[in-house]
Amino acid sequence: MSRTKAVKVSGLIDYQEGSVVSRTILETDTGTVTLFAFAEGQGLSEHTAPFDALVHLLDGEAEVTISGQSLHVRGGELVIMPANKPHALKAVTKFKMLLTMLRSQ
């Protein structure tokens, strides 16, 4: 992806039926930005990460669970997943999200 060109983020990735698709947009020593497309009903099982992560839903709806608390997140909304807290995501409808992970504490 060009660093000097404006792009429509959601157009950088396509949905695939029955799958979760990801594309790394930027990776540096201090963090990563990854674009995801989740087919309806697909998800990421509970896991932890050593750094805070910002999830920004571009479209659709997702259930984001953090430390046992379930949040219904819609396109245009964002949520912070704190470092070292168990979290999971599931597509209520197909959705795309931008995940920004900051490698600092």
KEKE-3310 file (N, C-alpha, C; in steps of 0.2 Angstrom, whole numbers, plus 5000, padded with zeros to 4 digits):
npx = (5004:5003:5011:5008:4996:4978:4967:4952:4948:4940:4939:4951:4951:4942:4927:4926:4916:4912:4924:4938:4947:4963:4973:4989:4992:5001:5016:5027:5041:5034:5021:5006:4995:4981:4969:4954:4942:4927:4917:4899:4895:4908:4923:4936:4943:4944:4958:4974:4983:4999:4999:4990:4975:4966:4951:4942:4927:4922:4911:4895:4891:4897:4901:4910:4920:4927:4936:4926:4915:4902:4901:4891:4895:4895:4896:4907:4909:4921:4932:4942:4954:4961:4978:4984:4971:4959:4951:4938:4931:4916:4907:4892:4884:4891:4907:4919:4935:4947:4962:4972:4987:4997:5013:5018:5020)
npy = (4994:5011:5024:5037:5039:5041:5029:5019:5011:4999:4993:4987:4974:4958:4949:4932:4918:4909:4911:4919:4933:4941:4956:4963:4980:4989:4987:4990:4993:4997:4994:4987:4987:4980:4973:4966:4954:4947:4933:4930:4923:4918:4919:4924:4914:4914:4923:4930:4945:4953:4967:4983:4984:4991:4990:4994:4994:4994:4991:4981:4970:4965:4953:4957:4950:4954:4949:4941:4950:4954:4964:4972:4977:4989:4994:5008:5010:5009:4999:4996:4984:4978:4975:4959:4954:4942:4940:4939:4937:4938:4936:4944:4949:4948:4957:4970:4975:4986:4983:4989:4987:4992:4992:4994:4998)
npz = (5000:4996:5004:5001:4996:4996:5002:5001:5016:5018:5006:5004:5007:5005:5009:5013:5011:5025:5032:5040:5035:5034:5033:5033:5036:5040:5048:5061:5073:5084:5083:5075:5061:5056:5045:5045:5039:5043:5040:5042:5058:5060:5070:5082:5093:5112:5118:5123:5123:5123:5123:5122:5112:5099:5092:5078:5071:5054:5047:5048:5062:5078:5091:5105:5117:5132:5145:5150:5149:5138:5123:5111:5096:5083:5066:5063:5077:5091:5101:5115:5118:5132:5137:5141:5145:5143:5128:5115:5098:5088:5073:5072:5061:5045:5045:5044:5051:5058:5066:5078:5085:5099:5103:5117:5134)
capx = (5000:5007:5011:5007:4989:4972:4963:4946:4950:4936:4940:4957:4950:4935:4924:4926:4911:4915:4931:4941:4952:4966:4978:4993:4992:5007:5020:5033:5043:5030:5014:5004:4988:4978:4962:4950:4935:4924:4910:4894:4896:4915:4926:4942:4942:4947:4965:4976:4989:5003:4998:4983:4973:4961:4946:4937:4922:4921:4904:4893:4891:4901:4901:4917:4920:4933:4936:4919:4910:4901:4899:4888:4899:4892:4900:4908:4911:4927:4933:4949:4955:4967:4983:4984:4964:4956:4946:4936:4927:4912:4903:4884:4883:4898:4910:4926:4937:4954:4965:4978:4990:5002:5018:5021:5016)
capy = (5000:5017:5029:5044:5039:5040:5023:5017:5005:4993:4991:4983:4967:4955:4944:4925:4914:4904:4912:4926:4935:4947:4959:4968:4986:4992:4984:4993:4990:5000:4992:4984:4989:4974:4974:4959:4953:4941:4930:4929:4917:4917:4923:4922:4911:4918:4923:4936:4948:4957:4974:4985:4984:4995:4987:4999:4991:4998:4989:4975:4969:4959:4952:4957:4948:4955:4947:4939:4955:4954:4970:4972:4983:4990:4998:5015:5010:5006:4997:4995:4977:4979:4970:4953:4952:4937:4943:4935:4941:4934:4940:4944:4949:4949:4963:4972:4979:4988:4981:4993:4985:4996:4988:4998:4997)
capz = (5000:4995:5009:4998:4992:5000:5000:5005:5020:5018:4999:5004:5009:5003:5013:5010:5015:5030:5034:5043:5031:5037:5029:5037:5032:5043:5054:5063:5079:5089:5082:5069:5059:5052:5042:5045:5036:5046:5037:5047:5062:5061:5075:5085:5100:5117:5119:5126:5119:5128:5122:5121:5105:5097:5087:5075:5066:5048:5045:5051:5069:5081:5098:5107:5124:5136:5152:5151:5147:5131:5120:5104:5093:5077:5061:5066:5084:5092:5108:5117:5122:5136:5137:5145:5147:5138:5123:5109:5094:5084:5069:5072:5054:5042:5047:5043:5057:5058:5072:5079:5091:5101:5107:5122:5140)
cpx = (5004:5006:5009:5000:4984:4969:4957:4948:4946:4937:4947:4957:4943:4933:4925:4921:4914:4922:4932:4947:4956:4972:4982:4993:4999:5010:5026:5035:5039:5023:5013:4997:4986:4971:4960:4944:4932:4917:4905:4895:4903:4918:4933:4941:4946:4954:4967:4982:4993:5003:4991:4982:4967:4957:4942:4933:4921:4914:4902:4892:4894:4900:4908:4916:4927:4932:4929:4913:4908:4898:4896:4891:4896:4897:4901:4910:4918:4927:4940:4949:4961:4972:4982:4977:4962:4950:4944:4932:4922:4907:4895:4882:4891:4900:4917:4928:4945:4956:4971:4981:4996:5007:5022:5017:5016)
cpy = (5006:5021:5036:5044:5037:5033:5022:5010:4999:4990:4987:4976:4964:4950:4937:4921:4909:4905:4919:4927:4941:4949:4964:4974:4990:4988:4988:4990:4992:4998:4989:4987:4983:4975:4967:4959:4946:4939:4930:4923:4915:4921:4921:4920:4915:4917:4929:4939:4953:4964:4976:4985:4988:4992:4993:4995:4996:4997:4983:4976:4964:4959:4952:4955:4950:4953:4945:4944:4955:4961:4969:4978:4983:4994:5005:5016:5007:5004:4995:4988:4978:4973:4965:4951:4947:4941:4938:4939:4936:4938:4939:4944:4949:4956:4964:4976:4980:4987:4985:4990:4989:4992:4992:4997:5003)
cpz = (5000:5001:5007:4995:4997:4997:5004:5009:5018:5011:4999:5005:5007:5008:5009:5014:5019:5033:5037:5038:5034:5032:5033:5033:5034:5048:5055:5070:5085:5088:5076:5068:5054:5051:5042:5042:5039:5042:5043:5051:5063:5067:5077:5092:5105:5117:5122:5122:5124:5128:5121:5113:5104:5091:5084:5069:5060:5046:5048:5059:5072:5088:5100:5115:5127:5143:5154:5150:5140:5129:5113:5101:5086:5072:5064:5073:5085:5099:5109:5120:5125:5136:5142:5148:5141:5134:5117:5105:5090:5080:5070:5065:5051:5044:5045:5049:5055:5065:5073:5086:5093:5105:5112:5129:5145)
residu = (MET:SER:ARG:THR:LYS:ALA:VAL:LYS:VAL:SER:GLY:LEU:ILE:ASP:TYR:GLN:GLU:GLY:SER:VAL:VAL:SER:ARG:THR:ILE:LEU:GLU:THR:ASP:THR:GLY:THR:VAL:THR:LEU:PHE:ALA:PHE:ALA:GLU:GLY:GLN:GLY:LEU:SER:GLU:HIS:THR:ALA:PRO:PHE:ASP:ALA:LEU:VAL:HIS:LEU:LEU:ASP:GLY:GLU:ALA:GLU:VAL:THR:ILE:SER:GLY:GLN:SER:LEU:HIS:VAL:ARG:GLY:GLY:GLU:LEU:VAL:ILE:MET:PRO:ALA:ASN:LYS:PRO:HIS:ALA:LEU:LYS:ALA:VAL:THR:LYS:PHE:LYS:MET:LEU:LEU:THR:MET:LEU:ARG:SER:GLN)
# end
